[in-house]
């Protein structure tokens, strides 16, 4: 069963959100850093490895910063 939810667009590094895999509030900057590091270096034990929430945060952040 697949659940859908809407996440408000997060466009600023200082914005906090609730990280479900880590079960705590994090700033967007920490999420993006950890998501990119865990996937770039294939840290499979990390909660951020292939995290769908981290991927969506990255996509939303990049879409909002197109110049």
Chimera marker file (.cmm) of the C-alpha trace (Angstrom):
<marker_set name="trace">
<marker id="1" x="0.000" y="0.000" z="0.000" r="1" g="1" b="0" radius="0.5"/>
<marker id="2" x="1.396" y="3.385" z="-0.961" r="1" g="1" b="0" radius="0.5"/>
<marker id="3" x="0.593" y="6.502" z="1.033" r="1" g="1" b="0" radius="0.5"/>
<marker id="4" x="0.858" y="9.948" z="-0.460" r="1" g="1" b="0" radius="0.5"/>
<marker id="5" x="1.327" y="13.155" z="1.413" r="1" g="1" b="0" radius="0.5"/>
<marker id="6" x="2.074" y="16.722" z="0.580" r="1" g="1" b="0" radius="0.5"/>
<marker id="7" x="5.145" y="18.470" z="1.873" r="1" g="1" b="0" radius="0.5"/>
<marker id="8" x="5.315" y="22.245" z="1.824" r="1" g="1" b="0" radius="0.5"/>
<marker id="9" x="7.908" y="23.543" z="-0.570" r="1" g="1" b="0" radius="0.5"/>
<marker id="10" x="11.116" y="24.101" z="1.355" r="1" g="1" b="0" radius="0.5"/>
<marker id="11" x="13.369" y="26.638" z="-0.288" r="1" g="1" b="0" radius="0.5"/>
<marker id="12" x="15.620" y="27.983" z="2.463" r="1" g="1" b="0" radius="0.5"/>
<marker id="13" x="18.509" y="26.236" z="4.238" r="1" g="1" b="0" radius="0.5"/>
<marker id="14" x="17.227" y="27.434" z="7.615" r="1" g="1" b="0" radius="0.5"/>
<marker id="15" x="13.788" y="25.846" z="7.229" r="1" g="1" b="0" radius="0.5"/>
<marker id="16" x="13.141" y="22.939" z="9.576" r="1" g="1" b="0" radius="0.5"/>
<marker id="17" x="11.060" y="19.888" z="8.785" r="1" g="1" b="0" radius="0.5"/>
<marker id="18" x="10.302" y="16.563" z="10.437" r="1" g="1" b="0" radius="0.5"/>
<marker id="19" x="12.597" y="13.812" z="9.164" r="1" g="1" b="0" radius="0.5"/>
<marker id="20" x="10.685" y="10.536" z="9.329" r="1" g="1" b="0" radius="0.5"/>
<marker id="21" x="13.673" y="8.144" z="9.088" r="1" g="1" b="0" radius="0.5"/>
<marker id="22" x="15.521" y="9.951" z="11.893" r="1" g="1" b="0" radius="0.5"/>
<marker id="23" x="12.366" y="10.828" z="13.835" r="1" g="1" b="0" radius="0.5"/>
<marker id="24" x="13.385" y="14.409" z="14.609" r="1" g="1" b="0" radius="0.5"/>
<marker id="25" x="13.303" y="17.947" z="13.253" r="1" g="1" b="0" radius="0.5"/>
<marker id="26" x="16.241" y="18.874" z="11.023" r="1" g="1" b="0" radius="0.5"/>
<marker id="27" x="17.240" y="21.937" z="9.028" r="1" g="1" b="0" radius="0.5"/>
<marker id="28" x="17.107" y="21.496" z="5.280" r="1" g="1" b="0" radius="0.5"/>
<marker id="29" x="20.867" y="22.034" z="5.015" r="1" g="1" b="0" radius="0.5"/>
<marker id="30" x="21.588" y="18.995" z="7.215" r="1" g="1" b="0" radius="0.5"/>
<marker id="31" x="19.168" y="16.848" z="5.214" r="1" g="1" b="0" radius="0.5"/>
<marker id="32" x="20.692" y="17.787" z="1.871" r="1" g="1" b="0" radius="0.5"/>
<marker id="33" x="24.268" y="17.326" z="3.100" r="1" g="1" b="0" radius="0.5"/>
<marker id="34" x="23.582" y="13.910" z="4.619" r="1" g="1" b="0" radius="0.5"/>
<marker id="35" x="21.472" y="12.729" z="1.671" r="1" g="1" b="0" radius="0.5"/>
<marker id="36" x="24.120" y="13.678" z="-0.881" r="1" g="1" b="0" radius="0.5"/>
<marker id="37" x="27.004" y="12.252" z="1.166" r="1" g="1" b="0" radius="0.5"/>
<marker id="38" x="25.324" y="8.922" z="1.875" r="1" g="1" b="0" radius="0.5"/>
<marker id="39" x="24.365" y="8.409" z="-1.771" r="1" g="1" b="0" radius="0.5"/>
<marker id="40" x="27.642" y="9.660" z="-3.257" r="1" g="1" b="0" radius="0.5"/>
<marker id="41" x="29.727" y="7.371" z="-1.050" r="1" g="1" b="0" radius="0.5"/>
<marker id="42" x="27.096" y="4.593" z="-0.907" r="1" g="1" b="0" radius="0.5"/>
<marker id="43" x="26.811" y="4.594" z="2.874" r="1" g="1" b="0" radius="0.5"/>
<marker id="44" x="24.124" y="1.953" z="2.971" r="1" g="1" b="0" radius="0.5"/>
<marker id="45" x="23.817" y="1.950" z="6.759" r="1" g="1" b="0" radius="0.5"/>
<marker id="46" x="22.832" y="5.614" z="6.802" r="1" g="1" b="0" radius="0.5"/>
<marker id="47" x="19.174" y="6.513" z="7.297" r="1" g="1" b="0" radius="0.5"/>
<marker id="48" x="19.634" y="8.944" z="4.405" r="1" g="1" b="0" radius="0.5"/>
<marker id="49" x="20.679" y="6.352" z="1.820" r="1" g="1" b="0" radius="0.5"/>
<marker id="50" x="18.031" y="6.440" z="-0.920" r="1" g="1" b="0" radius="0.5"/>
<marker id="51" x="15.638" y="8.308" z="1.366" r="1" g="1" b="0" radius="0.5"/>
<marker id="52" x="12.564" y="9.365" z="-0.633" r="1" g="1" b="0" radius="0.5"/>
<marker id="53" x="11.982" y="12.361" z="1.630" r="1" g="1" b="0" radius="0.5"/>
<marker id="54" x="15.573" y="13.550" z="1.122" r="1" g="1" b="0" radius="0.5"/>
<marker id="55" x="15.215" y="13.109" z="-2.628" r="1" g="1" b="0" radius="0.5"/>
<marker id="56" x="12.034" y="15.192" z="-2.658" r="1" g="1" b="0" radius="0.5"/>
<marker id="57" x="13.691" y="17.890" z="-0.536" r="1" g="1" b="0" radius="0.5"/>
<marker id="58" x="16.582" y="18.025" z="-2.981" r="1" g="1" b="0" radius="0.5"/>
<marker id="59" x="14.244" y="18.263" z="-5.977" r="1" g="1" b="0" radius="0.5"/>
<marker id="60" x="12.112" y="20.981" z="-4.362" r="1" g="1" b="0" radius="0.5"/>
<marker id="61" x="15.191" y="22.949" z="-3.366" r="1" g="1" b="0" radius="0.5"/>
<marker id="62" x="16.716" y="22.757" z="-6.845" r="1" g="1" b="0" radius="0.5"/>
<marker id="63" x="13.455" y="23.732" z="-8.565" r="1" g="1" b="0" radius="0.5"/>
<marker id="64" x="13.101" y="26.785" z="-6.362" r="1" g="1" b="0" radius="0.5"/>
<marker id="65" x="16.633" y="27.999" z="-7.068" r="1" g="1" b="0" radius="0.5"/>
<marker id="66" x="16.662" y="27.971" z="-10.864" r="1" g="1" b="0" radius="0.5"/>
<marker id="67" x="18.047" y="31.261" z="-12.052" r="1" g="1" b="0" radius="0.5"/>
<link id1="1" id2="2" r="1" g="1" b="0" radius="0.2"/>
<link id1="2" id2="3" r="1" g="1" b="0" radius="0.2"/>
<link id1="3" id2="4" r="1" g="1" b="0" radius="0.2"/>
<link id1="4" id2="5" r="1" g="1" b="0" radius="0.2"/>
<link id1="5" id2="6" r="1" g="1" b="0" radius="0.2"/>
<link id1="6" id2="7" r="1" g="1" b="0" radius="0.2"/>
<link id1="7" id2="8" r="1" g="1" b="0" radius="0.2"/>
<link id1="8" id2="9" r="1" g="1" b="0" radius="0.2"/>
<link id1="9" id2="10" r="1" g="1" b="0" radius="0.2"/>
<link id1="10" id2="11" r="1" g="1" b="0" radius="0.2"/>
<link id1="11" id2="12" r="1" g="1" b="0" radius="0.2"/>
<link id1="12" id2="13" r="1" g="1" b="0" radius="0.2"/>
<link id1="13" id2="14" r="1" g="1" b="0" radius="0.2"/>
<link id1="14" id2="15" r="1" g="1" b="0" radius="0.2"/>
<link id1="15" id2="16" r="1" g="1" b="0" radius="0.2"/>
<link id1="16" id2="17" r="1" g="1" b="0" radius="0.2"/>
<link id1="17" id2="18" r="1" g="1" b="0" radius="0.2"/>
<link id1="18" id2="19" r="1" g="1" b="0" radius="0.2"/>
<link id1="19" id2="20" r="1" g="1" b="0" radius="0.2"/>
<link id1="20" id2="21" r="1" g="1" b="0" radius="0.2"/>
<link id1="21" id2="22" r="1" g="1" b="0" radius="0.2"/>
<link id1="22" id2="23" r="1" g="1" b="0" radius="0.2"/>
<link id1="23" id2="24" r="1" g="1" b="0" radius="0.2"/>
<link id1="24" id2="25" r="1" g="1" b="0" radius="0.2"/>
<link id1="25" id2="26" r="1" g="1" b="0" radius="0.2"/>
<link id1="26" id2="27" r="1" g="1" b="0" radius="0.2"/>
<link id1="27" id2="28" r="1" g="1" b="0" radius="0.2"/>
<link id1="28" id2="29" r="1" g="1" b="0" radius="0.2"/>
<link id1="29" id2="30" r="1" g="1" b="0" radius="0.2"/>
<link id1="30" id2="31" r="1" g="1" b="0" radius="0.2"/>
<link id1="31" id2="32" r="1" g="1" b="0" radius="0.2"/>
<link id1="32" id2="33" r="1" g="1" b="0" radius="0.2"/>
<link id1="33" id2="34" r="1" g="1" b="0" radius="0.2"/>
<link id1="34" id2="35" r="1" g="1" b="0" radius="0.2"/>
<link id1="35" id2="36" r="1" g="1" b="0" radius="0.2"/>
<link id1="36" id2="37" r="1" g="1" b="0" radius="0.2"/>
<link id1="37" id2="38" r="1" g="1" b="0" radius="0.2"/>
<link id1="38" id2="39" r="1" g="1" b="0" radius="0.2"/>
<link id1="39" id2="40" r="1" g="1" b="0" radius="0.2"/>
<link id1="40" id2="41" r="1" g="1" b="0" radius="0.2"/>
<link id1="41" id2="42" r="1" g="1" b="0" radius="0.2"/>
<link id1="42" id2="43" r="1" g="1" b="0" radius="0.2"/>
<link id1="43" id2="44" r="1" g="1" b="0" radius="0.2"/>
<link id1="44" id2="45" r="1" g="1" b="0" radius="0.2"/>
<link id1="45" id2="46" r="1" g="1" b="0" radius="0.2"/>
<link id1="46" id2="47" r="1" g="1" b="0" radius="0.2"/>
<link id1="47" id2="48" r="1" g="1" b="0" radius="0.2"/>
<link id1="48" id2="49" r="1" g="1" b="0" radius="0.2"/>
<link id1="49" id2="50" r="1" g="1" b="0" radius="0.2"/>
<link id1="50" id2="51" r="1" g="1" b="0" radius="0.2"/>
<link id1="51" id2="52" r="1" g="1" b="0" radius="0.2"/>
<link id1="52" id2="53" r="1" g="1" b="0" radius="0.2"/>
<link id1="53" id2="54" r="1" g="1" b="0" radius="0.2"/>
<link id1="54" id2="55" r="1" g="1" b="0" radius="0.2"/>
<link id1="55" id2="56" r="1" g="1" b="0" radius="0.2"/>
<link id1="56" id2="57" r="1" g="1" b="0" radius="0.2"/>
<link id1="57" id2="58" r="1" g="1" b="0" radius="0.2"/>
<link id1="58" id2="59" r="1" g="1" b="0" radius="0.2"/>
<link id1="59" id2="60" r="1" g="1" b="0" radius="0.2"/>
<link id1="60" id2="61" r="1" g="1" b="0" radius="0.2"/>
<link id1="61" id2="62" r="1" g="1" b="0" radius="0.2"/>
<link id1="62" id2="63" r="1" g="1" b="0" radius="0.2"/>
<link id1="63" id2="64" r="1" g="1" b="0" radius="0.2"/>
<link id1="64" id2="65" r="1" g="1" b="0" radius="0.2"/>
<link id1="65" id2="66" r="1" g="1" b="0" radius="0.2"/>
<link id1="66" id2="67" r="1" g="1" b="0" radius="0.2"/>
</marker_set>
